[in-house]
Amino acid sequence: TATRAESGATAVPVLNKLREHITPEDFGAAGDGVTDDSTAYTNAMAALGGGGGTIELGPVTYKFNSTLIIKKQIRFIGQGGGHDTGKAKTALLFPSNMHGIEIQHSLLSGSTDGSWTIIEGIQVRAESKAATGIGIRNRAHGVTVRNCSVTGFKDDGIAIDSTGTHCNNWRLDTVRITGCDGDGLFVDGADANAGVATLVDASSNGGWGVFDSSFLGNTYLGCHTAANTLGPYKTDNNNARNVFIGCYSEAGQGTGSSLVWPTLVYGGHHDAGFTSASTAFTG
């Protein structure tokens, strides 16, 4: 056993202390961007037990030959800010024919549930854009993605998809989504609501920067879009109370944002303008 120096500390087994912060390397991950680290991640998550826990990732590139499925509450902590700035960073590299990360609710995965998972400080990248693949596919409740980047996927960068499940109360914070052939961020379904996207930069994607097709609506704060082929922002459900506050769109994105009532747009700067069919309230 070992005891901390602070007064009142309780002695605990050394092995328990070591298990407080699990790493993929504990289970054989190479982190060289070439070797398949899928099994190491699977074993690391299994070692946390049914209640989940924290997995710390190094400033290296982990290669996957299969989708990383999260079925329990996990906190993945990468190194750096999740962006390719030339400084220490953690990257997850995926093949071109599958999704990158998928977080699943118990409705999809039986008795286990990835709701309330947190992913932070990580780059999620695709090797190329052949076939199919979404960068991060959230299908669970209360998932947070922050200080991350997603790039190079054939389909959407991040999809909040409540088909057959619940993924309300989602959160994106300081996330960059670039170079995907689908939408940067796509939100869809009857239970993909009450989410908040703060400081999301969706740029140079083949679809919309942000496309919200949810039933009840979500909130977007200080988001930025540029060079997206179809346009900056889109909503298409006349029941959804989507709100865009202080968001910005660069000029030259399709025919502008396409936003239907009762979407509300407050402040911000929308150089890309709005389509002639838009019925949102802007002020």
C-alpha positions in Angstrom: 0.0 0.0 0.0 0.9 3.7 -0.3 -0.1 6.7 1.7 -0.1 10.4 0.5 1.8 12.8 2.6 -1.2 15.0 3.3 -2.9 14.8 6.7 -5.9 12.5 6.8 -5.0 10.6 3.7 -5.9 6.9 3.6 -3.6 4.2 2.5 -4.6 2.4 -0.7 -3.0 -0.4 -2.8 -0.4 0.9 -5.2 -2.0 -1.0 -8.1 -5.3 1.0 -7.5 -3.4 4.3 -7.7 -1.8 3.2 -11.0 -5.1 2.3 -12.4 -6.5 5.8 -11.8 -5.1 7.0 -15.1 -5.1 4.3 -17.8 -3.2 4.8 -21.0 -3.5 2.9 -24.3 0.2 2.2 -24.0 -0.6 0.2 -20.8 -2.3 -2.3 -23.2 0.3 -2.4 -26.0 -0.5 0.7 -28.1 2.4 1.7 -30.3 1.2 5.2 -31.1 3.4 5.3 -34.2 0.6 6.1 -36.7 1.3 2.8 -38.5 0.5 -0.1 -36.1 -3.1 -0.9 -35.5 -3.9 0.2 -31.9 -7.6 -0.8 -32.0 -7.2 -3.8 -29.6 -5.2 -1.7 -27.1 -8.0 0.8 -26.9 -10.6 -1.9 -26.5 -8.7 -3.5 -23.7 -8.1 -0.2 -22.0 -11.8 0.6 -21.9 -12.6 -2.9 -20.7 -10.1 -2.5 -17.8 -12.1 0.5 -16.5 -15.0 -1.8 -15.6 -18.7 -1.1 -16.1 -18.6 2.4 -14.5 -16.1 3.8 -17.0 -13.3 6.2 -16.1 -10.5 8.2 -17.6 -8.0 7.2 -20.4 -5.1 9.6 -21.0 -3.6 9.7 -24.4 0.0 10.7 -25.4 1.1 13.4 -27.9 1.3 10.8 -30.6 -0.8 9.4 -33.5 -2.8 6.2 -32.8 -3.8 4.2 -35.8 -7.2 2.3 -36.0 -8.3 -0.3 -38.4 -11.8 -0.3 -37.0 -14.3 2.2 -35.6 -13.7 3.2 -32.0 -17.0 2.2 -30.3 -17.7 3.8 -26.9 -20.3 2.0 -24.9 -19.5 3.3 -21.4 -18.9 6.6 -19.8 -15.3 7.4 -20.8 -13.2 10.6 -20.5 -10.6 10.6 -23.2 -7.9 13.3 -22.5 -5.5 14.1 -25.3 -2.4 16.3 -25.2 -2.5 19.9 -26.6 -5.5 21.7 -27.9 -6.6 19.1 -30.4 -5.4 21.1 -33.4 -2.4 20.7 -35.7 -0.3 23.6 -34.5 3.1 21.8 -34.6 3.1 21.5 -30.8 2.4 18.4 -28.7 -0.8 16.8 -29.9 -2.8 13.6 -29.9 -4.3 12.3 -33.1 -6.5 9.3 -33.9 -6.1 8.1 -37.5 -8.9 6.1 -39.2 -9.2 4.2 -42.5 -11.2 5.7 -45.3 -14.1 3.2 -45.3 -15.6 3.6 -41.8 -16.7 6.0 -39.1 -14.0 7.3 -36.7 -15.5 7.4 -33.2 -19.1 6.3 -32.4 -20.6 6.8 -29.0 -23.6 4.5 -28.3 -26.6 4.7 -26.0 -27.9 1.6 -24.2 -30.8 1.6 -26.6 -28.2 0.6 -29.2 -25.7 -1.4 -27.2 -27.8 -3.3 -24.7 -26.9 -2.8 -21.0 -23.9 -0.6 -21.5 -24.2 3.1 -22.3 -21.7 5.7 -23.5 -23.8 8.7 -22.4 -21.9 11.6 -20.7 -18.7 10.6 -22.4 -16.1 13.5 -22.8 -13.6 13.7 -25.6 -11.0 16.5 -25.4 -7.7 17.6 -26.8 -7.8 15.1 -29.8 -7.4 15.3 -33.6 -9.7 12.8 -35.4 -8.4 12.3 -38.9 -9.2 10.1 -41.9 -6.5 8.6 -44.1 -8.4 9.5 -47.3 -11.9 10.1 -48.4 -12.8 6.9 -50.3 -16.0 5.0 -49.6 -17.7 6.4 -46.5 -17.2 7.5 -43.0 -18.2 10.1 -40.3 -15.6 11.5 -38.1 -17.4 11.5 -34.7 -20.9 10.0 -34.7 -22.7 10.8 -31.4 -25.6 8.4 -30.6 -25.7 8.8 -26.8 -27.0 11.3 -24.3 -25.0 14.3 -22.8 -21.8 13.7 -24.8 -19.2 16.5 -24.8 -16.5 17.1 -27.4 -14.2 20.0 -26.7 -10.8 21.3 -27.9 -10.8 18.8 -30.8 -10.6 18.9 -34.5 -12.1 16.6 -37.2 -10.8 16.5 -40.7 -10.8 14.6 -44.0 -13.9 12.3 -43.7 -16.0 11.3 -46.7 -19.3 12.1 -44.9 -20.0 14.5 -42.1 -17.3 15.6 -39.7 -19.5 15.4 -36.6 -23.0 13.9 -36.7 -25.4 14.1 -33.7 -27.8 11.3 -34.8 -30.7 10.3 -32.7 -32.1 7.7 -35.1 -33.4 4.9 -32.8 -31.7 6.4 -29.7 -31.4 9.6 -27.5 -28.6 12.1 -27.8 -30.1 15.2 -26.2 -27.9 17.6 -24.1 -24.9 17.3 -26.4 -22.1 19.8 -26.2 -19.4 21.0 -28.6 -16.9 23.5 -27.4 -14.0 25.0 -29.4 -14.1 22.4 -32.1 -12.8 22.7 -35.7 -14.2 20.7 -38.5 -12.6 20.9 -42.0 -12.1 19.1 -45.3 -15.0 16.7 -45.0 -17.2 15.9 -48.0 -20.5 16.0 -46.1 -21.6 18.7 -43.6 -19.2 20.0 -41.0 -21.8 19.4 -38.2 -25.1 17.6 -38.9 -27.7 17.3 -36.2 -30.8 15.1 -36.8 -33.7 13.4 -35.2 -36.5 13.7 -32.6 -34.1 13.4 -29.6 -31.0 15.4 -30.7 -32.1 18.6 -28.8 -31.1 21.0 -26.0 -27.5 20.8 -27.3 -25.0 23.7 -27.4 -22.3 24.4 -29.9 -19.8 27.1 -28.8 -16.9 28.4 -30.9 -17.3 25.7 -33.6 -15.4 26.5 -36.8 -16.8 24.5 -39.7 -14.8 25.4 -42.9 -14.0 23.9 -46.3 -16.5 21.1 -46.1 -18.4 19.7 -49.1 -21.9 20.2 -47.6 -23.2 22.8 -45.1 -21.0 24.2 -42.4 -23.7 23.5 -39.8 -27.0 21.7 -40.7 -29.5 21.3 -37.9 -32.5 19.1 -38.8 -33.5 18.3 -35.2 -37.1 18.3 -34.0 -36.9 20.8 -31.1 -33.7 22.8 -31.8 -30.3 23.7 -30.3 -28.2 26.7 -29.5 -25.2 28.0 -31.4 -22.8 30.5 -29.8 -20.0 32.3 -31.6 -19.6 29.8 -34.4 -17.7 30.4 -37.6 -18.1 29.1 -41.1 -16.0 29.6 -44.3 -15.6 28.0 -47.8 -18.4 25.4 -47.3 -19.8 24.3 -50.7 -23.5 24.3 -49.9 -23.5 27.2 -47.5 -22.8 28.3 -43.9 -25.9 27.4 -41.8 -29.0 25.4 -42.5 -32.2 24.6 -40.5 -35.2 22.8 -42.1 -37.7 22.0 -39.3 -40.5 24.5 -38.6 -41.0 23.0 -35.2 -37.3 23.5 -34.0 -36.4 26.5 -31.9 -32.9 26.9 -33.1 -30.9 29.9 -31.9 -27.7 31.4 -33.5 -26.1 34.0 -31.3 -23.0 36.0 -32.4 -22.2 33.6 -35.2 -20.2 34.5 -38.3 -20.2 33.4 -41.9 -17.5 34.3 -44.5 -18.7 35.3 -48.0 -18.8 33.0 -50.9 -20.6 29.9 -49.5 -23.3 28.6 -51.8 -26.3 31.0 -51.9 -26.0 31.8 -48.2 -27.5 30.4 -45.0 -30.9 28.7 -45.3 -32.8 29.1 -42.1 -36.5 28.5 -41.5 -38.8 30.0 -38.9 -38.8 29.8 -35.9 -35.0 29.9 -36.1 -33.6 33.0 -34.4 -30.4 34.8 -35.4 -29.1 37.4 -33.0 -26.0 39.6 -33.8 -23.0 38.1 -35.4 -21.9 39.0 -39.0 -23.2 37.0 -41.9 -21.2 38.0 -45.0 -22.5 35.0 -46.9 -26.1 36.3 -46.5 -29.3 34.3 -46.5 -31.2 32.5 -49.2 -34.3 34.0 -50.6 -36.3 31.2 -49.1 -35.0 31.8 -45.5 -37.8 32.7 -43.0 -35.7 33.0 -39.8 -36.0 36.0 -37.6 -32.8 38.1 -37.7 -32.0 40.9 -35.4 
